[in-house]
Amino acid sequence: MEDEQGKEWPAIMRKADYAAYRRAVFGRCSPPYISKLIKDGRLTAPALRPDGRIDRAMADDQLAAAADPARPGPRPAGELETE
């Protein structure tokens, strides 16, 4: 997957890299927040691999499914509401 600047992100990444990807695509994230998601059970296997790395697509799917529908979710950076 590419972000707005055209950077290609790997499918499997370390926590710090996944946080950087989320920050680039959604506008906010940090490595401690990824650790909190894991600790809170919001990011789990199979997205969280036994070696501690993260499957980007699976993690994105897990976080989207766990999002509170009453709260506006993260949008890719630069995407604005038109209303």
C-alpha positions as CSV (number, residue, x, y, z in Angstrom):
1,M,0.0,0.0,0.0
2,E,1.2,3.5,-0.8
3,D,0.5,6.7,1.2
4,E,-0.1,10.1,-0.2
5,Q,3.6,10.8,-0.7
6,G,3.9,7.5,-2.7
7,K,5.8,5.6,0.0
8,E,5.3,1.9,-0.4
9,W,4.7,0.2,3.0
10,P,5.6,-3.4,3.6
11,A,3.0,-6.0,4.4
12,I,4.7,-7.2,7.6
13,M,6.3,-4.6,9.8
14,R,7.7,-3.8,13.3
15,K,5.5,-1.9,15.8
16,A,7.4,1.4,15.2
17,D,7.0,1.0,11.4
18,Y,3.3,0.2,11.8
19,A,2.9,3.4,13.9
20,A,4.7,5.4,11.3
21,Y,2.4,4.0,8.6
22,R,-0.7,4.8,10.6
23,R,0.6,8.3,11.2
24,A,1.3,8.8,7.5
25,V,-2.0,7.4,6.3
26,F,-4.4,8.4,9.1
27,G,-2.6,11.4,10.5
28,R,-1.9,10.2,14.1
29,C,-0.3,7.2,15.9
30,S,2.7,6.4,18.0
31,P,4.6,3.2,19.0
32,P,3.3,3.4,22.6
33,Y,-0.2,3.6,21.2
34,I,0.4,0.4,19.2
35,S,1.7,-1.2,22.4
36,K,-1.5,-0.1,24.2
37,L,-3.7,-1.6,21.4
38,I,-1.9,-4.9,21.9
39,K,-2.1,-4.8,25.7
40,D,-5.8,-3.9,25.6
41,G,-6.5,-6.9,23.2
42,R,-7.6,-4.7,20.3
43,L,-4.7,-5.9,18.1
44,T,-4.3,-9.6,18.3
45,A,-3.2,-12.7,16.3
46,P,-3.3,-13.2,13.4
47,A,-2.5,-9.5,12.8
48,L,0.1,-9.8,15.6
49,R,2.5,-12.4,14.6
50,P,4.4,-14.7,17.0
51,D,7.6,-12.9,16.2
52,G,6.1,-9.6,17.4
53,R,5.8,-8.1,13.9
54,I,2.4,-6.8,12.6
55,D,0.6,-7.8,9.4
56,R,-0.5,-4.4,8.2
57,A,-3.7,-5.4,6.3
58,M,-4.9,-7.7,9.0
59,A,-4.2,-5.1,11.7
60,D,-6.0,-2.4,9.8
61,D,-9.0,-4.7,9.4
62,Q,-9.0,-5.5,13.1
63,L,-8.8,-1.9,14.2
64,A,-11.6,-0.9,11.7
65,A,-13.8,-3.7,13.0
66,A,-13.1,-2.7,16.7
67,A,-13.8,1.0,16.1
68,D,-16.8,2.6,17.9
69,P,-19.4,3.3,15.2
70,A,-20.7,6.3,17.2
71,R,-17.3,8.0,16.9
72,P,-15.9,9.3,13.7
73,G,-13.1,7.0,12.7
74,P,-9.7,8.0,11.4
75,R,-9.6,9.1,7.8
76,P,-6.6,9.1,5.6
77,A,-4.5,12.3,6.1
78,G,-5.7,15.1,3.9
79,E,-9.2,13.8,3.5
80,L,-11.8,16.4,4.6
81,E,-15.5,16.2,5.3
82,T,-17.5,18.1,2.7
83,E,-20.4,18.9,4.9
